[in-house]
Amino acid sequence: MLRDYIKRLYREAAPLLYSRKKFKLFLRRSLQDVDSRIRDVMLSINVLPSIINPVPLRPPFGKSMLVIAPHQDDEIIGCGGMMVLQKDTGGLLKLVFVMDGGDEFHEDGYSSRKELVDIREKEALLVAGRLGIESPVFLRQQAFNDADVSTVAEKLHDCLVSAKADVVLTPFILDHNHDHRLTNFALAHALLNIKDKPRILGYEVWGLCIPNVIVNIDKVMPEKQHLLSLYKSQLKGTDYLNCTTGLNMYHSRTFGAGECKFAERFFEMPGDEFVDVVGRLRNEASGY
């Protein structure tokens, strides 16, 4: 399609033209936007992995696992292997999507937001069917701002109670994606009124986490790849299948030679500590 050709031409031509300049950094935004506190976080992410040795986890990972995904496909990219292992070993597994996924309908060539939302939900239902779990919960949040956190938190609270979750998977708390960050704010808020808080595992989507636990997904990597391939609407724009496979392959280096070919990494926290840390991050964010 002409749209795809133009997008590809821009991706290839813009950096090429810019590379002719002496200053060879193709920036998405001004360096002035990088606050000193953010630089400190970036440094800690680079340093801590060399200090922390991730602990291997084996399934089942809890009696009842709830996976919270801001967008359809985040869950398979970040923890698809863990989800398959949880289901294969008899653990309960439930899935909730926060956003409706329709923001990019015009850019992706769809006639309306509803058309893309319907497609993405049908794809998510195919994934759930393949996993053999009940239909996901779709919160269908269109826009997500700080003012929406309380509303989303109420819905997530109901999901947590209904699932009786003792382990919850959510994007890593320092993921730079706006919706991912606010999803964590809402989850922390939802956990305030839950007495027996679940373990929280942050998975990787748009950035690397600080891994303190890791899962060998060799046995289920082909199934994870198949599940991700069901999100055809998302693979049209970005080859998530290839880059996710490469990321999981790269993480296998944590294990000894010949022990693992593919792995998923997570940052695990007790629920009460998660609430405290996210609260501090939210307070910092409101001060910008």
Secondary structure, 3 states (H helix, E strand, C coil): CHHHHHHHHHHHHHHHHHCCCCCCCCCCCCHHHCCHHHHHHHHHHHHHHHCCCCEECCCCCCCEEEEEECCCCHHHHHHHHHHHHHHHCCCEEEEEEEECCCCCCCCCCCCCHHHHHHHHHHHHHHHHHHHCCCCCEEEEECCCCHHHHHHHHHHHHHHHHHHCCCEEEEECCCCCCHHHHHHHHHHHHHHCCCCCCCEEEEECCCCCCCCCEEEECHHHHHHHHHHHHCCHHHHCCCCHHHHHHHHHHHHHHHCCCCCCCCEEEEEEECHHHHHHHHHHHHHHHHCC
